[in-house]
Amino acid sequence: PIATDQDGIGYNVNADLVAAAIGGALRADSVIFLTDVDGIYRKWPDKSSIIDEISVEDLKSIENSFTDGMIPKVKAAINAIDSGAFSVRITNGTKLDAVLDALDNRGGTVVVA
């Protein structure tokens, strides 16, 4: 999204980082990030390496191993929890019921405090 400052100057803002800040400030039970893969993988593109659940501390320890579009998702997940959210779910938004599944605590990778 585009955001503006008090002088009307526009900025390109990463939506995941904005969602993380809002989720953290609201102390949300869960923040949901949608992407085009099924979650966080330890060894992308090995689909058998998907992580079902990981603590934020463990995620921080492997944070530098991610590439491409997963980098901002992982950083945003860490920021959300460090800012007050209790969990983050990263899941595949291209799947028909992804949001419903996430709201029902299914699918993707859950990062917990």
A tleap script that builds the chain and sets N, CA, C and O, in Angstrom:
source leaprc.protein.ff14SB
mol = sequence {
  NPRO ILE ALA THR ASP GLN ASP GLY ILE GLY
  TYR ASN VAL ASN ALA ASP LEU VAL ALA ALA
  ALA ILE GLY GLY ALA LEU ARG ALA ASP SER
  VAL ILE PHE LEU THR ASP VAL ASP GLY ILE
  TYR ARG LYS TRP PRO ASP LYS SER SER ILE
  ILE ASP GLU ILE SER VAL GLU ASP LEU LYS
  SER ILE GLU ASN SER PHE THR ASP GLY MET
  ILE PRO LYS VAL LYS ALA ALA ILE ASN ALA
  ILE ASP SER GLY ALA PHE SER VAL ARG ILE
  THR ASN GLY THR LYS LEU ASP ALA VAL LEU
  ASP ALA LEU ASP ASN ARG GLY GLY THR VAL
  VAL VAL CALA
}
set mol.1.N position { 0.831 -1.211 0.000 }
set mol.1.CA position { 0.000 0.000 0.000 }
set mol.1.C position { 0.858 1.251 0.000 }
set mol.1.O position { 2.031 1.225 0.375 }
set mol.2.N position { 0.261 2.319 -0.419 }
set mol.2.CA position { 0.933 3.610 -0.399 }
set mol.2.C position { 0.470 4.360 0.845 }
set mol.2.O position { -0.726 4.436 1.126 }
set mol.3.N position { 1.408 4.900 1.570 }
set mol.3.CA position { 1.098 5.701 2.755 }
set mol.3.C position { 1.663 7.093 2.533 }
set mol.3.O position { 2.592 7.276 1.747 }
set mol.4.N position { 1.105 8.061 3.218 }
set mol.4.CA position { 1.609 9.427 3.104 }
set mol.4.C position { 1.965 9.955 4.477 }
set mol.4.O position { 1.387 9.560 5.490 }
set mol.5.N position { 2.927 10.855 4.485 }
set mol.5.CA position { 3.275 11.503 5.744 }
set mol.5.C position { 2.434 12.762 5.903 }
set mol.5.O position { 1.561 13.039 5.080 }
set mol.6.N position { 2.693 13.523 6.958 }
set mol.6.CA position { 1.882 14.707 7.239 }
set mol.6.C position { 2.005 15.781 6.169 }
set mol.6.O position { 1.160 16.672 6.083 }
set mol.7.N position { 3.060 15.701 5.345 }
set mol.7.CA position { 3.232 16.667 4.258 }
set mol.7.C position { 2.679 16.150 2.931 }
set mol.7.O position { 2.810 16.815 1.903 }
set mol.8.N position { 2.058 14.964 2.948 }
set mol.8.CA position { 1.475 14.406 1.740 }
set mol.8.C position { 2.453 13.664 0.852 }
set mol.8.O position { 2.105 13.300 -0.271 }
set mol.9.N position { 3.668 13.432 1.328 }
set mol.9.CA position { 4.659 12.689 0.556 }
set mol.9.C position { 4.321 11.203 0.652 }
set mol.9.O position { 4.141 10.666 1.745 }
set mol.10.N position { 4.237 10.540 -0.518 }
set mol.10.CA position { 3.859 9.138 -0.554 }
set mol.10.C position { 5.033 8.198 -0.339 }
set mol.10.O position { 6.162 8.484 -0.739 }
set mol.11.N position { 4.745 7.075 0.300 }
set mol.11.CA position { 5.749 6.045 0.558 }
set mol.11.C position { 5.166 4.688 0.200 }
set mol.11.O position { 3.986 4.429 0.435 }
set mol.12.N position { 5.995 3.826 -0.366 }
set mol.12.CA position { 5.592 2.452 -0.627 }
set mol.12.C position { 5.855 1.662 0.648 }
set mol.12.O position { 7.006 1.500 1.054 }
set mol.13.N position { 4.806 1.177 1.272 }
set mol.13.CA position { 4.913 0.510 2.566 }
set mol.13.C position { 4.631 -0.980 2.380 }
set mol.13.O position { 3.672 -1.349 1.702 }
set mol.14.N position { 5.451 -1.830 2.973 }
set mol.14.CA position { 5.247 -3.269 2.897 }
set mol.14.C position { 4.013 -3.645 3.720 }
set mol.14.O position { 3.954 -3.369 4.918 }
set mol.15.N position { 3.038 -4.270 3.078 }
set mol.15.CA position { 1.772 -4.615 3.737 }
set mol.15.C position { 1.977 -5.564 4.910 }
set mol.15.O position { 1.268 -5.462 5.911 }
set mol.16.N position { 2.935 -6.487 4.806 }
set mol.16.CA position { 3.179 -7.417 5.906 }
set mol.16.C position { 3.685 -6.685 7.142 }
set mol.16.O position { 3.287 -6.999 8.264 }
set mol.17.N position { 4.566 -5.706 6.931 }
set mol.17.CA position { 5.089 -4.954 8.073 }
set mol.17.C position { 4.006 -4.088 8.711 }
set mol.17.O position { 3.989 -3.912 9.929 }
set mol.18.N position { 3.102 -3.547 7.891 }
set mol.18.CA position { 1.982 -2.771 8.435 }
set mol.18.C position { 1.063 -3.689 9.239 }
set mol.18.O position { 0.665 -3.348 10.353 }
set mol.19.N position { 0.723 -4.851 8.680 }
set mol.19.CA position { -0.133 -5.805 9.385 }
set mol.19.C position { 0.516 -6.262 10.686 }
set mol.19.O position { -0.168 -6.428 11.697 }
set mol.20.N position { 1.824 -6.463 10.666 }
set mol.20.CA position { 2.547 -6.866 11.875 }
set mol.20.C position { 2.457 -5.787 12.943 }
set mol.20.O position { 2.227 -6.088 14.115 }
set mol.21.N position { 2.636 -4.543 12.547 }
set mol.21.CA position { 2.567 -3.436 13.506 }
set mol.21.C position { 1.171 -3.319 14.103 }
set mol.21.O position { 1.024 -3.117 15.309 }
set mol.22.N position { 0.152 -3.445 13.268 }
set mol.22.CA position { -1.227 -3.357 13.767 }
set mol.22.C position { -1.542 -4.548 14.669 }
set mol.22.O position { -2.096 -4.375 15.755 }
set mol.23.N position { -1.192 -5.751 14.225 }
set mol.23.CA position { -1.438 -6.945 15.032 }
set mol.23.C position { -0.731 -6.898 16.369 }
set mol.23.O position { -1.292 -7.298 17.390 }
set mol.24.N position { 0.499 -6.411 16.366 }
set mol.24.CA position { 1.240 -6.285 17.617 }
set mol.24.C position { 0.623 -5.251 18.536 }
set mol.24.O position { 0.469 -5.493 19.733 }
set mol.25.N position { 0.268 -4.099 17.983 }
set mol.25.CA position { -0.325 -3.028 18.793 }
set mol.25.C position { -1.655 -3.456 19.396 }
set mol.25.O position { -1.995 -3.045 20.506 }
set mol.26.N position { -2.408 -4.278 18.672 }
set mol.26.CA position { -3.702 -4.758 19.168 }
set mol.26.C position { -3.564 -5.983 20.069 }
set mol.26.O position { -4.548 -6.471 20.625 }
set mol.27.N position { -2.329 -6.472 20.206 }
set mol.27.CA position { -2.083 -7.703 20.962 }
set mol.27.C position { -3.000 -8.820 20.459 }
set mol.27.O position { -3.653 -9.520 21.232 }
set mol.28.N position { -3.019 -8.955 19.142 }
set mol.28.CA position { -3.900 -9.921 18.478 }
set mol.28.C position { -3.560 -11.350 18.880 }
set mol.28.O position { -2.395 -11.699 19.071 }
set mol.29.N position { -4.599 -12.166 19.003 }
set mol.29.CA position { -4.372 -13.589 19.250 }
set mol.29.C position { -3.605 -14.206 18.088 }
set mol.29.O position { -2.726 -15.045 18.283 }
set mol.30.N position { -3.949 -13.777 16.872 }
set mol.30.CA position { -3.275 -14.303 15.691 }
set mol.30.C position { -3.301 -13.274 14.568 }
set mol.30.O position { -4.298 -12.581 14.364 }
set mol.31.N position { -2.204 -13.187 13.853 }
set mol.31.CA position { -2.102 -12.370 12.651 }
set mol.31.C position { -1.909 -13.356 11.504 }
set mol.31.O position { -1.100 -14.279 11.604 }
set mol.32.N position { -2.645 -13.163 10.421 }
set mol.32.CA position { -2.572 -14.076 9.279 }
set mol.32.C position { -1.893 -13.371 8.115 }
set mol.32.O position { -2.312 -12.291 7.699 }
set mol.33.N position { -0.839 -13.995 7.592 }
set mol.33.CA position { -0.167 -13.509 6.395 }
set mol.33.C position { -0.442 -14.497 5.270 }
set mol.33.O position { -0.228 -15.700 5.419 }
set mol.34.N position { -0.918 -13.979 4.145 }
set mol.34.CA position { -1.178 -14.820 2.985 }
set mol.34.C position { -0.037 -14.683 1.988 }
set mol.34.O position { 0.487 -13.592 1.763 }
set mol.35.N position { 0.332 -15.807 1.399 }
set mol.35.CA position { 1.410 -15.839 0.427 }
set mol.35.C position { 1.056 -16.852 -0.656 }
set mol.35.O position { -0.080 -17.323 -0.702 }
set mol.36.N position { 1.991 -17.193 -1.519 }
set mol.36.CA position { 1.690 -18.133 -2.600 }
set mol.36.C position { 2.330 -19.502 -2.391 }
set mol.36.O position { 2.419 -20.299 -3.326 }
set mol.37.N position { 2.772 -19.773 -1.174 }
set mol.37.CA position { 3.276 -21.094 -0.797 }
set mol.37.C position { 2.555 -21.518 0.481 }
set mol.37.O position { 1.902 -20.701 1.131 }
set mol.38.N position { 2.676 -22.793 0.837 }
set mol.38.CA position { 1.876 -23.332 1.936 }
set mol.38.C position { 2.332 -22.927 3.331 }
set mol.38.O position { 1.633 -23.217 4.302 }
set mol.39.N position { 3.464 -22.275 3.462 }
set mol.39.CA position { 3.965 -21.857 4.765 }
set mol.39.C position { 5.465 -21.639 4.695 }
set mol.39.O position { 6.014 -21.346 3.633 }
set mol.40.N position { 6.121 -21.786 5.832 }
set mol.40.CA position { 7.575 -21.629 5.912 }
set mol.40.C position { 8.220 -23.007 5.755 }
set mol.40.O position { 7.816 -23.976 6.397 }
set mol.41.N position { 9.216 -23.069 4.898 }
set mol.41.CA position { 9.947 -24.317 4.657 }
set mol.41.C position { 11.370 -24.184 5.192 }
set mol.41.O position { 12.012 -23.146 5.031 }
set mol.42.N position { 11.850 -25.248 5.830 }
set mol.42.CA position { 13.245 -25.238 6.298 }
set mol.42.C position { 14.211 -25.270 5.122 }
set mol.42.O position { 15.271 -24.645 5.167 }
set mol.43.N position { 13.845 -25.998 4.069 }
set mol.43.CA position { 14.741 -26.167 2.916 }
set mol.43.C position { 13.954 -25.991 1.626 }
set mol.43.O position { 13.722 -26.958 0.900 }
set mol.44.N position { 13.549 -24.775 1.343 }
set mol.44.CA position { 12.814 -24.502 0.112 }
set mol.44.C position { 13.675 -24.880 -1.083 }
set mol.44.O position { 14.860 -24.548 -1.067 }
set mol.45.N position { 13.181 -25.544 -2.112 }
set mol.45.CA position { 11.784 -25.859 -2.413 }
set mol.45.C position { 11.340 -27.264 -2.007 }
set mol.45.O position { 10.382 -27.787 -2.576 }
set mol.46.N position { 12.007 -27.881 -1.045 }
set mol.46.CA position { 11.626 -29.217 -0.578 }
set mol.46.C position { 10.317 -29.117 0.206 }
set mol.46.O position { 10.305 -28.702 1.365 }
set mol.47.N position { 9.218 -29.503 -0.442 }
set mol.47.CA position { 7.900 -29.334 0.172 }
set mol.47.C position { 7.708 -30.198 1.413 }
set mol.47.O position { 6.812 -29.938 2.217 }
set mol.48.N position { 8.542 -31.223 1.575 }
set mol.48.CA position { 8.437 -32.047 2.783 }
set mol.48.C position { 9.065 -31.349 3.988 }
set mol.48.O position { 8.967 -31.845 5.111 }
set mol.49.N position { 9.708 -30.204 3.765 }
set mol.49.CA position { 10.384 -29.500 4.864 }
set mol.49.C position { 9.528 -28.388 5.467 }
set mol.49.O position { 10.044 -27.531 6.184 }
set mol.50.N position { 8.219 -28.395 5.181 }
set mol.50.CA position { 7.353 -27.358 5.733 }
set mol.50.C position { 7.357 -27.435 7.259 }
set mol.50.O position { 7.399 -28.517 7.844 }
set mol.51.N position { 7.314 -26.285 7.875 }
set mol.51.CA position { 7.286 -26.182 9.334 }
set mol.51.C position { 5.837 -25.945 9.741 }
set mol.51.O position { 5.233 -24.953 9.332 }
set mol.52.N position { 5.276 -26.845 10.541 }
set mol.52.CA position { 3.893 -26.677 10.997 }
set mol.52.C position { 3.795 -25.617 12.087 }
set mol.52.O position { 2.907 -24.765 12.059 }
set mol.53.N position { 4.714 -25.676 13.047 }
set mol.53.CA position { 4.719 -24.711 14.151 }
set mol.53.C position { 6.154 -24.463 14.583 }
set mol.53.O position { 6.978 -25.378 14.611 }
set mol.54.N position { 6.442 -23.203 14.920 }
set mol.54.CA position { 7.788 -22.830 15.349 }
set mol.54.C position { 7.676 -21.669 16.331 }
set mol.54.O position { 6.824 -20.794 16.175 }
set mol.55.N position { 8.525 -21.667 17.323 }
set mol.55.CA position { 8.542 -20.535 18.258 }
set mol.55.C position { 9.254 -19.362 17.598 }
set mol.55.O position { 10.079 -19.547 16.703 }
set mol.56.N position { 8.934 -18.176 18.041 }
set mol.56.CA position { 9.588 -16.993 17.474 }
set mol.56.C position { 11.091 -17.047 17.722 }
set mol.56.O position { 11.872 -16.597 16.883 }
set mol.57.N position { 11.504 -17.588 18.859 }
set mol.57.CA position { 12.943 -17.688 19.145 }
set mol.57.C position { 13.631 -18.635 18.165 }
set mol.57.O position { 14.719 -18.338 17.673 }
set mol.58.N position { 12.997 -19.777 17.879 }
set mol.58.CA position { 13.578 -20.702 16.901 }
set mol.58.C position { 13.585 -20.090 15.503 }
set mol.58.O position { 14.526 -20.295 14.735 }
set mol.59.N position { 12.529 -19.337 15.172 }
set mol.59.CA position { 12.479 -18.679 13.867 }
set mol.59.C position { 13.603 -17.654 13.743 }
set mol.59.O position { 14.227 -17.534 12.689 }
set mol.60.N position { 13.854 -16.920 14.817 }
set mol.60.CA position { 14.950 -15.942 14.796 }
set mol.60.C position { 16.290 -16.632 14.531 }
set mol.60.O position { 17.163 -16.070 13.871 }
set mol.61.N position { 16.445 -17.842 15.046 }
set mol.61.CA position { 17.731 -18.535 14.892 }
set mol.61.C position { 17.976 -18.998 13.457 }
set mol.61.O position { 19.120 -19.256 13.082 }
set mol.62.N position { 16.914 -19.106 12.647 }
set mol.62.CA position { 17.087 -19.513 11.246 }
set mol.62.C position { 16.669 -18.403 10.277 }
set mol.62.O position { 16.588 -18.631 9.070 }
set mol.63.N position { 16.409 -17.229 10.793 }
set mol.63.CA position { 15.904 -16.102 10.000 }
set mol.63.C position { 16.758 -15.802 8.771 }
set mol.63.O position { 16.217 -15.467 7.717 }
set mol.64.N position { 18.061 -15.914 8.884 }
set mol.64.CA position { 18.952 -15.556 7.776 }
set mol.64.C position { 19.012 -16.608 6.675 }
set mol.64.O position { 19.703 -16.414 5.675 }
set mol.65.N position { 18.300 -17.716 6.844 }
set mol.65.CA position { 18.338 -18.774 5.831 }
set mol.65.C position { 17.275 -18.600 4.749 }
set mol.65.O position { 17.256 -19.361 3.781 }
set mol.66.N position { 16.396 -17.619 4.893 }
set mol.66.CA position { 15.296 -17.455 3.942 }
set mol.66.C position { 15.689 -16.545 2.790 }
set mol.66.O position { 16.583 -15.707 2.914 }
set mol.67.N position { 14.999 -16.727 1.658 }
set mol.67.CA position { 15.291 -15.943 0.460 }
set mol.67.C position { 14.004 -15.362 -0.119 }
set mol.67.O position { 12.897 -15.757 0.245 }
set mol.68.N position { 14.186 -14.430 -1.013 }
set mol.68.CA position { 13.109 -13.871 -1.833 }
set mol.68.C position { 11.931 -13.367 -0.996 }
set mol.68.O position { 12.120 -12.669 0.001 }
set mol.69.N position { 10.715 -13.730 -1.413 }
set mol.69.CA position { 9.512 -13.191 -0.792 }
set mol.69.C position { 9.255 -13.649 0.623 }
set mol.69.O position { 8.430 -13.061 1.323 }
set mol.70.N position { 9.955 -14.699 1.065 }
set mol.70.CA position { 9.737 -15.166 2.435 }
set mol.70.C position { 10.451 -14.277 3.446 }
set mol.70.O position { 10.083 -14.265 4.621 }
set mol.71.N position { 11.455 -13.539 3.017 }
set mol.71.CA position { 12.197 -12.672 3.944 }
set mol.71.C position { 11.275 -11.667 4.628 }
set mol.71.O position { 11.276 -11.607 5.857 }
set mol.72.N position { 10.482 -10.868 3.891 }
set mol.72.CA position { 9.614 -9.914 4.592 }
set mol.72.C position { 8.533 -10.592 5.419 }
set mol.72.O position { 8.120 -10.048 6.444 }
set mol.73.N position { 8.061 -11.768 5.004 }
set mol.73.CA position { 7.050 -12.487 5.787 }
set mol.73.C position { 7.628 -12.910 7.136 }
set mol.73.O position { 6.995 -12.722 8.175 }
set mol.74.N position { 8.829 -13.478 7.114 }
set mol.74.CA position { 9.466 -13.928 8.352 }
set mol.74.C position { 9.765 -12.731 9.256 }
set mol.74.O position { 9.499 -12.778 10.457 }
set mol.75.N position { 10.312 -11.671 8.689 }
set mol.75.CA position { 10.594 -10.469 9.487 }
set mol.75.C position { 9.311 -9.902 10.088 }
set mol.75.O position { 9.294 -9.492 11.249 }
set mol.76.N position { 8.241 -9.879 9.300 }
set mol.76.CA position { 6.969 -9.354 9.790 }
set mol.76.C position { 6.403 -10.240 10.896 }
set mol.76.O position { 5.851 -9.731 11.872 }
set mol.77.N position { 6.531 -11.552 10.756 }
set mol.77.CA position { 6.051 -12.464 11.797 }
set mol.77.C position { 6.793 -12.216 13.107 }
set mol.77.O position { 6.183 -12.152 14.174 }
set mol.78.N position { 8.094 -12.078 13.017 }
set mol.78.CA position { 8.902 -11.796 14.208 }
set mol.78.C position { 8.502 -10.455 14.807 }
set mol.78.O position { 8.329 -10.342 16.020 }
set mol.79.N position { 8.354 -9.439 13.961 }
set mol.79.CA position { 7.969 -8.107 14.451 }
set mol.79.C position { 6.608 -8.134 15.128 }
set mol.79.O position { 6.422 -7.501 16.167 }
set mol.80.N position { 5.650 -8.862 14.549 }
set mol.80.CA position { 4.302 -8.923 15.126 }
set mol.80.C position { 4.344 -9.490 16.537 }
set mol.80.O position { 3.735 -8.936 17.451 }
set mol.81.N position { 5.058 -10.586 16.713 }
set mol.81.CA position { 5.119 -11.215 18.033 }
set mol.81.C position { 5.938 -10.371 18.997 }
set mol.81.O position { 5.555 -10.206 20.155 }
set mol.82.N position { 7.052 -9.840 18.536 }
set mol.82.CA position { 7.859 -8.973 19.402 }
set mol.82.C position { 7.098 -7.719 19.820 }
set mol.82.O position { 7.398 -7.121 20.853 }
set mol.83.N position { 6.104 -7.318 19.010 }
set mol.83.CA position { 5.319 -6.119 19.311 }
set mol.83.C position { 4.062 -6.420 20.119 }
set mol.83.O position { 3.353 -5.495 20.514 }
set mol.84.N position { 3.770 -7.701 20.374 }
set mol.84.CA position { 2.632 -8.007 21.232 }
set mol.84.C position { 1.637 -9.033 20.734 }
set mol.84.O position { 0.800 -9.487 21.515 }
set mol.85.N position { 1.689 -9.425 19.454 }
set mol.85.CA position { 0.783 -10.469 18.970 }
set mol.85.C position { 1.184 -11.802 19.600 }
set mol.85.O position { 2.348 -12.013 19.939 }
set mol.86.N position { 0.214 -12.691 19.752 }
set mol.86.CA position { 0.487 -13.972 20.387 }
set mol.86.C position { 0.910 -15.052 19.396 }
set mol.86.O position { 1.632 -15.981 19.755 }
set mol.87.N position { 0.458 -14.927 18.146 }
set mol.87.CA position { 0.876 -15.887 17.124 }
set mol.87.C position { 0.692 -15.273 15.743 }
set mol.87.O position { -0.020 -14.285 15.562 }
set mol.88.N position { 1.356 -15.892 14.780 }
set mol.88.CA position { 1.240 -15.505 13.372 }
set mol.88.C position { 1.080 -16.789 12.574 }
set mol.88.O position { 1.774 -17.775 12.823 }
set mol.89.N position { 0.167 -16.774 11.617 }
set mol.89.CA position { 0.015 -17.912 10.705 }
set mol.89.C position { 0.353 -17.430 9.298 }
set mol.89.O position { -0.231 -16.465 8.805 }
set mol.90.N position { 1.297 -18.108 8.662 }
set mol.90.CA position { 1.672 -17.824 7.278 }
set mol.90.C position { 1.130 -18.975 6.444 }
set mol.90.O position { 1.509 -20.129 6.644 }
set mol.91.N position { 0.238 -18.655 5.503 }
set mol.91.CA position { -0.434 -19.707 4.756 }
set mol.91.C position { -0.655 -19.302 3.302 }
set mol.91.O position { -0.465 -18.145 2.927 }
set mol.92.N position { -1.055 -20.264 2.505 }
set mol.92.CA position { -1.189 -20.080 1.064 }
set mol.92.C position { -2.528 -19.432 0.710 }
set mol.92.O position { -3.568 -20.090 0.738 }
set mol.93.N position { -2.497 -18.160 0.385 }
set mol.93.CA position { -3.702 -17.424 0.053 }
set mol.93.C position { -4.287 -17.757 -1.298 }
set mol.93.O position { -5.380 -17.291 -1.623 }
set mol.94.N position { -3.588 -18.556 -2.105 }
set mol.94.CA position { -4.143 -18.946 -3.401 }
set mol.94.C position { -5.106 -20.123 -3.268 }
set mol.94.O position { -5.790 -20.473 -4.230 }
set mol.95.N position { -5.166 -20.730 -2.098 }
set mol.95.CA position { -6.083 -21.848 -1.869 }
set mol.95.C position { -7.451 -21.307 -1.467 }
set mol.95.O position { -7.549 -20.339 -0.713 }
set mol.96.N position { -8.483 -21.929 -1.969 }
set mol.96.CA position { -9.847 -21.442 -1.828 }
set mol.96.C position { -10.248 -21.148 -0.379 }
set mol.96.O position { -10.793 -20.080 -0.103 }
set mol.97.N position { -9.995 -22.054 0.530 }
set mol.97.CA position { -10.444 -21.894 1.913 }
set mol.97.C position { -9.328 -21.484 2.864 }
set mol.97.O position { -9.422 -21.734 4.065 }
set mol.98.N position { -8.288 -20.868 2.355 }
set mol.98.CA position { -7.117 -20.543 3.176 }
set mol.98.C position { -7.467 -19.691 4.391 }
set mol.98.O position { -7.012 -19.980 5.497 }
set mol.99.N position { -8.254 -18.665 4.203 }
set mol.99.CA position { -8.580 -17.779 5.329 }
set mol.99.C position { -9.472 -18.503 6.326 }
set mol.99.O position { -9.254 -18.401 7.534 }
set mol.100.N position { -10.472 -19.232 5.843 }
set mol.100.CA position { -11.335 -19.989 6.753 }
set mol.100.C position { -10.526 -21.016 7.534 }
set mol.100.O position { -10.714 -21.177 8.740 }
set mol.101.N position { -9.624 -21.711 6.842 }
set mol.101.CA position { -8.767 -22.680 7.526 }
set mol.101.C position { -7.903 -21.992 8.576 }
set mol.101.O position { -7.767 -22.492 9.693 }
set mol.102.N position { -7.325 -20.862 8.228 }
set mol.102.CA position { -6.470 -20.138 9.175 }
set mol.102.C position { -7.271 -19.700 10.398 }
set mol.102.O position { -6.786 -19.788 11.527 }
set mol.103.N position { -8.486 -19.232 10.175 }
set mol.103.CA position { -9.337 -18.823 11.298 }
set mol.103.C position { -9.732 -20.009 12.170 }
set mol.103.O position { -10.074 -19.846 13.341 }
set mol.104.N position { -9.680 -21.208 11.583 }
set mol.104.CA position { -9.986 -22.436 12.317 }
set mol.104.C position { -8.707 -23.144 12.771 }
set mol.104.O position { -8.723 -24.332 13.096 }
set mol.105.N position { -7.600 -22.395 12.788 }
set mol.105.CA position { -6.300 -22.903 13.247 }
set mol.105.C position { -5.792 -24.088 12.438 }
set mol.105.O position { -5.247 -25.041 12.994 }
set mol.106.N position { -5.973 -24.025 11.121 }
set mol.106.CA position { -5.481 -25.085 10.238 }
set mol.106.C position { -4.669 -24.472 9.108 }
set mol.106.O position { -4.910 -23.340 8.689 }
set mol.107.N position { -3.702 -25.244 8.626 }
set mol.107.CA position { -2.937 -24.865 7.447 }
set mol.107.C position { -1.780 -23.935 7.741 }
set mol.107.O position { -1.761 -23.228 8.749 }
set mol.108.N position { -0.828 -23.952 6.849 }
set mol.108.CA position { 0.303 -23.040 6.936 }
set mol.108.C position { 1.244 -23.333 8.085 }
set mol.108.O position { 1.256 -24.423 8.656 }
set mol.109.N position { 2.026 -22.330 8.399 }
set mol.109.CA position { 2.982 -22.386 9.505 }
set mol.109.C position { 2.536 -21.419 10.581 }
set mol.109.O position { 2.201 -20.271 10.292 }
set mol.110.N position { 2.529 -21.881 11.823 }
set mol.110.CA position { 2.191 -21.020 12.952 }
set mol.110.C position { 3.474 -20.662 13.685 }
set mol.110.O position { 4.263 -21.534 14.051 }
set mol.111.N position { 3.667 -19.372 13.893 }
set mol.111.CA position { 4.780 -18.869 14.698 }
set mol.111.C position { 4.176 -18.439 16.025 }
set mol.111.O position { 3.232 -17.649 16.055 }
set mol.112.N position { 4.716 -18.955 17.116 }
set mol.112.CA position { 4.156 -18.660 18.436 }
set mol.112.C position { 5.167 -17.917 19.301 }
set mol.112.O position { 6.380 -18.038 19.130 }
set mol.113.N position { 4.625 -17.151 20.226 }
set mol.113.CA position { 5.469 -16.365 21.136 }
set mol.113.C position { 6.271 -17.274 22.043 }
set mol.113.O position { 7.039 -16.793 22.877 }
savepdb mol mol.pdb
quit
